[in-house]
Amino acid sequence: MNTIKTYIKNNKERFLNELIDLLKIPSISADSAYKKEVLNTADFVLKSLKNAGCEKVELCETPGYPIIYGEKIIDKSLPTVLVYGHYDVQPADPIDLWTSPPFEPVIKETAIHPEGAIFARGACDDKGQMYMHVKALEYMTSTGNLPCNVKFMIEGEEEVGSESLAWFVPRNTEKLANDVILISDTGMIANNIPSITTGLRGLSYVEVEVTGPNRDLHSGLYGGAVANPINILTKMIASLHDENNHITIPNFYDNVEELSVDERAEMAKAPFSLENYKKALDIDAVYGEKGYSTNERNSIRPTLDVNGIWGGYTGEGAKTVIASKAYAKISMRLVPNQDWKEITALFKNHFESIAPKSVKVVVKPHHGGQGYVTPIDNIAYKAASKAYETTFGKTPIPQRSGGSIPIVALFEQELKSKTILMGFGLNSDAIHSPNEHFGVWNYLKGIETIPYFYQYFTEMSSEK
């Protein structure tokens, strides 16, 4: 395995150029206008897996975007690692806040990434991190260092709820049979503080529509006499939190997992600077649920946030109207033991119940998923930890993430296997935001580290 650094050094420019070509394709799954580009990206991934050494590669049709499946089986008696990733990306809006076009990747130096970072939508989430696994496979197959079997399942709908993956997995359990699932769609604390994500929050995502009069009205002739849906909607949303930023939906917290004092104390050992956190976001103070630290609020506690709100006239100049309708998109991040479907139902019932009779309310569920916690005493976690120790020179810290990968719980339910989350991104990489980027060092470090996971997982499995 000591050839990995040499291999990366000799192929660095090609590795970067291939990723840049992948990032140029605007595979925005949320917008049907980009359907052709999403399908082109699927084809790119399929060809890349073939070139990396997969002996069997398939474009698997689904009710939505295709899933790319690949495998390299060297000995059925050896362990099998299933790699999951996604080739779709978030919309790039707002475009005017990007310092360079979102689908014209450029490498720029930053304070955190002195060796440069690739700026493009999808650079970190998840094209860059997914492609690390493709290049790691290329190294292992081309140098004869693949110690076990490997399968790939790369989807194109993660950013819109993985609906087709939920359809595909239970229909292909034999094809997807594995000993462990490996995902890089998370991050780590810092480049000099490696960490492994051991928990993910669940998600419930809804859209609400509030309707007042049957048409937009003149705000002078009707103002004060007819309910304004925008005013009503903002009041309803404001009522969803109390003065302690506690969510007011009845029974919302019934199944929330409460961590012990000792568990919270262990979490607090992770390096964290509140001042640096505020400085990076250009804010004067943090905000959140009373009684919890910043790192607890964004990982072990549930949340409710408005992701978008609109209605009425928003163009240039003035138009004095009372809008007929107002809308909002709302997401709730959930913790283990909270069922996203139950939470969605609770939200719907509560939101409809607090609406005044002067308006009509419709709650439209979009998608969701369960939270997940992975144990740190199993072989897969130990193998991942040892892999980081080998390439970073220090033991990684187990860390719960505030993000969601809804399909992880589905994998355990349908495939009966655990997931290891080996992320190499940073919180500062601006995923889902303008100027998303991924450090060149992080990209190459992922390619270097992943093969060691295969080696140690195979060795530890044989010692059982």
ZATINU-703189 format. One line per field, with one value per residue (C-alpha): residue number from 1; residue in one letter; chain; y, z, x. Coordinates in Angstrom, 2 decimals, decimal comma. Example, Ala and Ser with C-alpha at 12.3 -4.5 7.8 and 13.67 -1.06 7.14 Angstrom:
<pts>
num 1|2
residu A|S
chaine A|A
north -4,50|-1,06
up 7,80|7,14
east 12,30|13,67
</pts>
This chain:
<pts>
num 1|2|3|4|5|6|7|8|9|10|11|12|13|14|15|16|17|18|19|20|21|22|23|24|25|26|27|28|29|30|31|32|33|34|35|36|37|38|39|40|41|42|43|44|45|46|47|48|49|50|51|52|53|54|55|56|57|58|59|60|61|62|63|64|65|66|67|68|69|70|71|72|73|74|75|76|77|78|79|80|81|82|83|84|85|86|87|88|89|90|91|92|93|94|95|96|97|98|99|100|101|102|103|104|105|106|107|108|109|110|111|112|113|114|115|116|117|118|119|120|121|122|123|124|125|126|127|128|129|130|131|132|133|134|135|136|137|138|139|140|141|142|143|144|145|146|147|148|149|150|151|152|153|154|155|156|157|158|159|160|161|162|163|164|165|166|167|168|169|170|171|172|173|174|175|176|177|178|179|180|181|182|183|184|185|186|187|188|189|190|191|192|193|194|195|196|197|198|199|200|201|202|203|204|205|206|207|208|209|210|211|212|213|214|215|216|217|218|219|220|221|222|223|224|225|226|227|228|229|230|231|232|233|234|235|236|237|238|239|240|241|242|243|244|245|246|247|248|249|250|251|252|253|254|255|256|257|258|259|260|261|262|263|264|265|266|267|268|269|270|271|272|273|274|275|276|277|278|279|280|281|282|283|284|285|286|287|288|289|290|291|292|293|294|295|296|297|298|299|300|301|302|303|304|305|306|307|308|309|310|311|312|313|314|315|316|317|318|319|320|321|322|323|324|325|326|327|328|329|330|331|332|333|334|335|336|337|338|339|340|341|342|343|344|345|346|347|348|349|350|351|352|353|354|355|356|357|358|359|360|361|362|363|364|365|366|367|368|369|370|371|372|373|374|375|376|377|378|379|380|381|382|383|384|385|386|387|388|389|390|391|392|393|394|395|396|397|398|399|400|401|402|403|404|405|406|407|408|409|410|411|412|413|414|415|416|417|418|419|420|421|422|423|424|425|426|427|428|429|430|431|432|433|434|435|436|437|438|439|440|441|442|443|444|445|446|447|448|449|450|451|452|453|454|455|456|457|458|459|460|461|462|463|464
residu M|N|T|I|K|T|Y|I|K|N|N|K|E|R|F|L|N|E|L|I|D|L|L|K|I|P|S|I|S|A|D|S|A|Y|K|K|E|V|L|N|T|A|D|F|V|L|K|S|L|K|N|A|G|C|E|K|V|E|L|C|E|T|P|G|Y|P|I|I|Y|G|E|K|I|I|D|K|S|L|P|T|V|L|V|Y|G|H|Y|D|V|Q|P|A|D|P|I|D|L|W|T|S|P|P|F|E|P|V|I|K|E|T|A|I|H|P|E|G|A|I|F|A|R|G|A|C|D|D|K|G|Q|M|Y|M|H|V|K|A|L|E|Y|M|T|S|T|G|N|L|P|C|N|V|K|F|M|I|E|G|E|E|E|V|G|S|E|S|L|A|W|F|V|P|R|N|T|E|K|L|A|N|D|V|I|L|I|S|D|T|G|M|I|A|N|N|I|P|S|I|T|T|G|L|R|G|L|S|Y|V|E|V|E|V|T|G|P|N|R|D|L|H|S|G|L|Y|G|G|A|V|A|N|P|I|N|I|L|T|K|M|I|A|S|L|H|D|E|N|N|H|I|T|I|P|N|F|Y|D|N|V|E|E|L|S|V|D|E|R|A|E|M|A|K|A|P|F|S|L|E|N|Y|K|K|A|L|D|I|D|A|V|Y|G|E|K|G|Y|S|T|N|E|R|N|S|I|R|P|T|L|D|V|N|G|I|W|G|G|Y|T|G|E|G|A|K|T|V|I|A|S|K|A|Y|A|K|I|S|M|R|L|V|P|N|Q|D|W|K|E|I|T|A|L|F|K|N|H|F|E|S|I|A|P|K|S|V|K|V|V|V|K|P|H|H|G|G|Q|G|Y|V|T|P|I|D|N|I|A|Y|K|A|A|S|K|A|Y|E|T|T|F|G|K|T|P|I|P|Q|R|S|G|G|S|I|P|I|V|A|L|F|E|Q|E|L|K|S|K|T|I|L|M|G|F|G|L|N|S|D|A|I|H|S|P|N|E|H|F|G|V|W|N|Y|L|K|G|I|E|T|I|P|Y|F|Y|Q|Y|F|T|E|M|S|S|E|K
chaine A|A|A|A|A|A|A|A|A|A|A|A|A|A|A|A|A|A|A|A|A|A|A|A|A|A|A|A|A|A|A|A|A|A|A|A|A|A|A|A|A|A|A|A|A|A|A|A|A|A|A|A|A|A|A|A|A|A|A|A|A|A|A|A|A|A|A|A|A|A|A|A|A|A|A|A|A|A|A|A|A|A|A|A|A|A|A|A|A|A|A|A|A|A|A|A|A|A|A|A|A|A|A|A|A|A|A|A|A|A|A|A|A|A|A|A|A|A|A|A|A|A|A|A|A|A|A|A|A|A|A|A|A|A|A|A|A|A|A|A|A|A|A|A|A|A|A|A|A|A|A|A|A|A|A|A|A|A|A|A|A|A|A|A|A|A|A|A|A|A|A|A|A|A|A|A|A|A|A|A|A|A|A|A|A|A|A|A|A|A|A|A|A|A|A|A|A|A|A|A|A|A|A|A|A|A|A|A|A|A|A|A|A|A|A|A|A|A|A|A|A|A|A|A|A|A|A|A|A|A|A|A|A|A|A|A|A|A|A|A|A|A|A|A|A|A|A|A|A|A|A|A|A|A|A|A|A|A|A|A|A|A|A|A|A|A|A|A|A|A|A|A|A|A|A|A|A|A|A|A|A|A|A|A|A|A|A|A|A|A|A|A|A|A|A|A|A|A|A|A|A|A|A|A|A|A|A|A|A|A|A|A|A|A|A|A|A|A|A|A|A|A|A|A|A|A|A|A|A|A|A|A|A|A|A|A|A|A|A|A|A|A|A|A|A|A|A|A|A|A|A|A|A|A|A|A|A|A|A|A|A|A|A|A|A|A|A|A|A|A|A|A|A|A|A|A|A|A|A|A|A|A|A|A|A|A|A|A|A|A|A|A|A|A|A|A|A|A|A|A|A|A|A|A|A|A|A|A|A|A|A|A|A|A|A|A|A|A|A|A|A|A|A|A|A|A|A|A|A|A|A|A|A|A|A|A|A|A|A|A|A|A|A|A|A|A|A|A|A|A|A|A|A|A|A|A|A|A|A|A|A|A|A|A
north 0,00|2,33|3,00|5,00|8,34|7,83|6,86|9,99|12,20|10,75|11,09|14,25|16,46|13,78|13,17|16,89|17,29|14,35|15,80|19,20|17,63|15,95|19,22|21,05|19,09|20,81|17,69|19,52|16,86|19,34|21,11|19,12|21,59|19,84|16,30|15,82|17,00|14,66|11,74|12,83|12,78|9,25|8,22|9,91|7,93|4,68|5,17|6,21|3,00|0,93|2,75|2,33|-1,46|-2,53|-5,69|-5,30|-1,91|-1,29|1,69|0,58|2,21|3,40|5,40|8,48|8,99|5,89|4,27|3,35|-0,03|-1,44|-4,31|-5,94|-9,40|-11,01|-13,84|-14,52|-15,79|-12,33|-9,41|-7,08|-3,29|-1,42|2,19|4,63|8,14|10,49|12,30|14,93|18,37|21,18|24,17|26,87|29,78|32,56|32,77|36,39|35,46|33,14|34,61|32,34|30,51|27,43|25,05|26,46|24,89|26,84|26,12|28,99|29,31|30,07|30,60|27,12|25,52|26,98|24,18|25,32|24,35|23,48|25,96|24,52|23,28|19,65|19,93|18,58|17,42|14,86|14,63|15,27|12,88|10,24|10,45|9,82|6,28|5,81|6,89|4,79|1,78|2,65|2,61|-0,71|-2,51|-1,15|-1,99|-5,29|-3,88|-4,61|-6,89|-7,64|-7,31|-3,93|-2,78|0,72|2,19|5,82|7,54|10,73|11,83|12,27|16,01|15,48|12,64|9,44|8,26|6,00|4,55|3,58|1,79|0,17|-1,17|-3,62|-4,97|-5,68|-6,96|-9,89|-7,69|-5,23|-7,84|-6,61|-6,73|-2,97|0,19|2,97|6,56|9,85|12,48|13,99|16,03|16,16|18,69|20,08|19,00|18,42|16,95|13,96|12,70|9,98|10,75|8,38|9,96|11,65|13,54|12,55|14,91|15,95|18,45|20,10|22,94|25,04|27,13|29,74|31,10|34,13|35,94|34,41|36,98|39,60|42,68|46,42|47,01|50,35|49,24|45,97|46,41|45,92|44,22|41,00|38,58|38,97|35,43|36,66|38,29|35,19|32,83|34,76|34,73|31,00|30,32|32,57|30,59|27,34|28,35|29,66|32,16|29,43|28,40|25,20|23,81|24,18|21,38|19,08|15,72|16,79|15,82|12,61|10,26|12,52|10,68|12,45|12,00|11,46|13,98|11,75|11,50|15,28|15,69|13,44|15,51|18,68|17,38|17,96|21,09|24,06|27,82|29,78|32,99|31,44|29,98|33,40|35,07|32,56|33,29|37,04|36,99|38,65|35,91|32,35|31,45|28,32|26,14|27,20|24,86|23,43|24,31|25,22|21,78|20,10|22,27|21,32|17,60|15,97|18,27|18,50|21,73|23,48|26,00|27,95|27,29|29,65|31,98|33,91|35,53|38,76|41,16|40,82|42,56|45,93|48,96|48,93|47,16|47,65|44,36|41,90|38,60|35,79|33,20|32,83|29,90|28,53|25,54|24,15|21,48|19,70|17,97|15,02|12,96|9,18|7,67|10,41|8,92|11,37|10,29|10,77|14,18|15,19|14,21|16,12|19,22|18,98|18,58|21,39|23,87|23,39|23,71|27,10|28,69|31,33|30,77|33,69|31,56|28,04|26,03|23,17|21,24|19,27|16,73|16,48|13,91|12,75|10,07|8,56|9,51|7,07|6,22|3,85|1,93|2,61|-0,84|-2,80|-3,92|-1,41|1,59|0,28|-0,24|3,30|4,69|2,83|4,08|7,69|7,01|5,71|8,72|11,55|10,32|10,68|8,92|10,38|11,72|10,19|12,98|13,29|15,35|17,76|16,73|14,03|11,11|9,56|6,37|5,20|3,95|2,35|0,46|-1,04|-2,01|-3,62|-4,79|-5,60|-3,96|-1,06|2,13|3,83|7,56|8,59|12,24|14,52|17,82|20,76|22,86|25,84|24,19|25,93|22,92|23,90|27,51|29,86|29,26|25,60|24,18|21,16|21,31|19,74|18,37|16,85|15,24|13,62|12,69|10,84|8,85|8,02|6,97|4,89|1,96|1,52|1,05|-1,86|-3,35|-3,10|-4,15|-7,29|-8,09|-7,55|-9,58|-12,56|-12,36|-12,75
up 0,00|0,24|-3,48|-2,94|-2,39|-5,47|-7,52|-6,44|-7,13|-10,63|-11,45|-9,54|-12,56|-14,26|-11,07|-10,83|-14,51|-14,43|-11,41|-13,07|-16,15|-13,89|-12,09|-15,35|-15,87|-14,09|-12,76|-10,81|-9,95|-8,46|-11,79|-14,71|-17,12|-16,35|-17,06|-20,00|-17,91|-15,04|-17,48|-19,00|-15,52|-14,95|-18,17|-17,00|-13,74|-15,59|-17,88|-14,94|-13,03|-16,10|-16,51|-12,79|-13,00|-12,36|-14,38|-14,35|-14,74|-15,27|-15,76|-13,74|-14,76|-12,01|-11,95|-11,83|-12,58|-13,12|-10,53|-11,65|-10,33|-10,62|-9,08|-8,89|-7,32|-6,78|-4,40|-3,04|0,21|0,92|2,44|0,19|0,55|-0,99|-1,85|-2,02|-3,45|-5,56|-8,83|-8,55|-7,05|-5,43|-7,48|-7,68|-6,69|-5,88|-8,85|-8,25|-4,96|-6,65|-7,20|-10,22|-12,30|-10,40|-13,32|-14,52|-11,91|-10,88|-8,34|-5,95|-2,86|0,42|4,01|4,92|1,65|0,82|-1,73|-3,47|-3,50|-6,41|-6,54|-8,21|-7,32|-6,21|-5,55|-2,01|-2,06|-3,41|-6,72|-5,30|-2,40|-4,53|-7,14|-4,49|-4,26|-8,02|-8,06|-4,98|-6,83|-9,88|-7,71|-6,07|-9,31|-11,39|-8,76|-7,56|-4,11|-3,98|-0,93|-1,09|-3,24|-4,01|-5,29|-6,24|-6,11|-7,27|-7,48|-9,03|-6,62|-3,21|-3,20|-3,75|-1,33|-2,98|-3,92|-6,72|-4,50|-1,96|-4,83|-6,11|-2,92|-1,72|-5,28|-5,52|-2,10|-3,57|-6,05|-3,25|-0,60|1,36|4,63|5,11|3,33|2,82|2,24|1,89|1,99|5,34|6,72|9,38|12,05|10,38|8,12|11,19|13,26|11,43|12,54|11,62|11,53|13,82|13,76|11,26|11,78|10,02|7,88|7,20|4,37|3,65|1,64|2,92|1,01|2,61|0,53|1,40|-1,18|-4,60|-6,30|-5,50|-4,05|-3,96|-0,57|-0,18|-0,99|0,94|3,42|7,01|5,99|4,41|5,77|4,16|3,57|3,86|7,25|8,42|7,22|8,99|12,25|11,96|11,32|14,20|16,56|15,80|18,31|21,86|23,70|24,37|20,69|21,63|18,88|19,89|17,83|20,34|20,88|18,69|21,36|22,55|21,08|21,09|22,28|25,31|25,70|29,15|30,93|30,24|26,52|26,26|28,11|25,56|22,71|24,34|24,08|20,32|19,47|18,84|18,87|19,21|18,22|15,03|14,29|14,55|12,58|9,73|9,44|10,06|12,95|16,35|18,30|17,94|18,28|19,17|21,70|25,30|27,41|24,63|23,15|19,49|18,64|20,43|18,72|15,28|15,88|18,72|18,84|16,37|14,50|12,38|9,76|6,95|3,77|1,54|1,74|-0,97|-2,12|-3,56|-5,64|-5,48|-8,70|-9,13|-7,85|-6,02|-6,51|-3,65|-3,40|-0,85|-2,32|-2,78|-1,73|0,32|0,43|2,48|2,37|5,81|6,88|10,21|11,13|13,38|15,85|16,30|17,42|15,75|12,82|9,94|8,77|12,26|12,54|9,13|10,27|13,55|11,65|9,20|11,90|14,01|11,18|9,88|13,39|14,08|10,85|11,31|9,47|7,19|5,20|3,85|4,48|2,49|3,75|1,05|2,29|0,01|1,35|4,47|6,16|9,46|11,64|12,15|14,74|13,93|16,67|17,27|18,62|15,37|12,91|10,22|12,53|13,86|10,30|9,34|12,45|11,69|8,10|9,30|11,82|9,00|6,71|9,20|11,95|14,64|15,85|14,43|16,74|16,54|15,80|15,23|12,22|11,88|8,27|6,88|4,53|4,71|2,88|5,55|7,78|4,71|3,98|7,46|7,22|3,77|3,47|7,15|7,14|8,93|7,29|7,82|7,05|6,00|5,03|3,99|3,56|5,98|7,41|5,59|2,17|1,67|0,54|-0,58|-0,69|-3,20|-3,67|-2,69|-2,81|-1,92|-0,97|-3,39|-0,35|0,98|-2,36|-2,64|1,07|0,61|-2,28|-0,11|2,95|1,40|0,25|3,83|4,97|2,52|3,76|7,47|7,11|5,24|7,80|10,79|9,18|8,78|12,48|13,71
east 0,00|3,03|2,61|-0,59|1,14|3,29|0,25|-1,62|1,40|1,81|-1,90|-2,83|-3,51|-5,60|-7,59|-8,34|-9,19|-11,58|-13,39|-13,55|-15,16|-17,74|-18,47|-19,10|-22,33|-25,28|-27,00|-29,72|-32,29|-34,78|-35,31|-36,75|-35,13|-31,82|-33,02|-30,63|-27,67|-28,58|-28,67|-25,36|-23,85|-25,12|-23,38|-20,16|-20,23|-20,91|-17,90|-15,72|-16,50|-15,64|-12,35|-11,57|-11,76|-15,35|-15,93|-19,71|-21,35|-25,07|-27,34|-30,36|-33,62|-35,98|-39,23|-36,97|-33,31|-31,16|-28,92|-25,42|-24,34|-20,82|-18,91|-15,51|-15,78|-12,40|-13,38|-16,86|-15,36|-13,94|-15,86|-17,84|-17,89|-20,85|-20,02|-22,92|-22,85|-24,94|-24,32|-27,07|-26,51|-28,47|-29,69|-27,03|-29,30|-28,70|-26,34|-25,32|-23,64|-21,14|-17,69|-17,26|-19,92|-21,19|-20,68|-17,37|-15,04|-11,97|-9,23|-8,54|-6,40|-8,16|-7,02|-8,24|-7,12|-3,67|-3,15|-6,32|-9,97|-12,24|-15,13|-18,25|-21,71|-21,34|-17,61|-18,01|-21,65|-21,24|-19,40|-15,94|-16,37|-18,07|-15,31|-12,64|-13,99|-13,80|-10,17|-9,36|-10,76|-8,65|-5,54|-6,43|-7,31|-4,43|-1,80|-3,25|-4,04|-7,79|-8,11|-11,85|-14,94|-16,46|-19,84|-20,97|-24,47|-24,54|-27,94|-29,27|-32,00|-30,36|-30,96|-34,71|-35,35|-34,01|-37,48|-36,24|-33,54|-36,20|-37,93|-34,71|-33,10|-35,80|-36,08|-32,35|-31,27|-29,33|-27,47|-26,62|-25,65|-22,64|-20,75|-20,58|-21,75|-19,20|-20,30|-18,44|-21,17|-20,25|-17,36|-14,68|-13,79|-10,66|-7,82|-5,66|-8,51|-9,99|-13,38|-15,86|-19,56|-21,45|-24,91|-27,20|-30,41|-33,60|-35,64|-39,21|-39,70|-43,04|-44,51|-47,42|-49,92|-52,17|-55,07|-57,19|-59,34|-59,94|-57,69|-55,06|-56,77|-56,06|-54,44|-56,18|-59,69|-59,48|-56,62|-57,76|-60,98|-59,69|-57,12|-53,69|-52,30|-48,70|-49,38|-51,22|-48,49|-45,74|-47,73|-48,36|-44,67|-43,61|-45,85|-43,96|-41,25|-41,64|-39,45|-36,85|-36,77|-38,54|-40,79|-44,44|-46,01|-47,79|-46,03|-43,09|-40,53|-42,22|-39,60|-36,56|-33,46|-32,03|-28,29|-26,84|-24,65|-21,63|-22,44|-22,80|-19,52|-17,79|-19,24|-17,93|-14,35|-14,36|-12,33|-14,62|-14,14|-17,36|-15,58|-14,20|-17,63|-19,27|-16,48|-16,75|-20,49|-20,15|-22,65|-22,48|-24,23|-25,44|-29,11|-31,04|-32,80|-32,17|-30,10|-27,91|-24,55|-24,04|-22,66|-25,57|-28,16|-26,90|-26,50|-28,46|-31,48|-34,38|-35,02|-37,65|-36,57|-38,21|-36,23|-38,15|-41,16|-42,95|-46,18|-47,52|-45,45|-41,66|-40,63|-38,97|-40,82|-44,16|-47,47|-49,90|-51,75|-53,02|-51,91|-54,40|-51,81|-48,64|-46,25|-43,38|-41,05|-40,22|-37,74|-37,51|-34,26|-35,02|-33,01|-32,96|-36,30|-38,32|-40,24|-40,34|-43,79|-45,22|-43,58|-44,95|-48,45|-48,03|-46,91|-49,81|-52,44|-51,01|-50,46|-53,98|-55,41|-53,82|-55,07|-57,80|-61,08|-60,29|-57,81|-57,48|-54,30|-52,83|-49,76|-47,95|-45,36|-42,31|-39,86|-38,08|-36,05|-35,05|-32,08|-29,23|-26,58|-23,73|-21,90|-18,21|-17,38|-17,77|-15,10|-16,04|-15,66|-12,34|-11,09|-12,08|-10,42|-7,19|-7,27|-7,42|-4,66|-2,47|-2,87|-3,49|-1,19|-3,87|-7,01|-10,24|-12,93|-16,43|-18,88|-22,62|-23,65|-26,54|-27,08|-29,33|-28,77|-32,25|-31,33|-28,85|-31,67|-33,26|-30,03|-29,97|-33,63|-33,45|-29,83|-29,21|-25,79|-24,14|-22,91|-19,57|-19,45|-15,94|-16,33|-13,46|-15,29|-15,27|-18,10|-16,60|-17,01|-20,38|-22,39|-25,92|-24,68|-23,07|-19,34|-19,40|-15,88|-13,77|-10,10|-7,64|-5,81|-9,04|-9,88|-6,47|-6,39|-9,66|-8,22|-5,21|-7,23|-10,02|-7,81|-6,57|-10,16|-10,48|-7,23|-8,00|-11,64|-10,57|-7,87|-10,16|-12,96|-10,63|-9,70|-13,28
</pts>
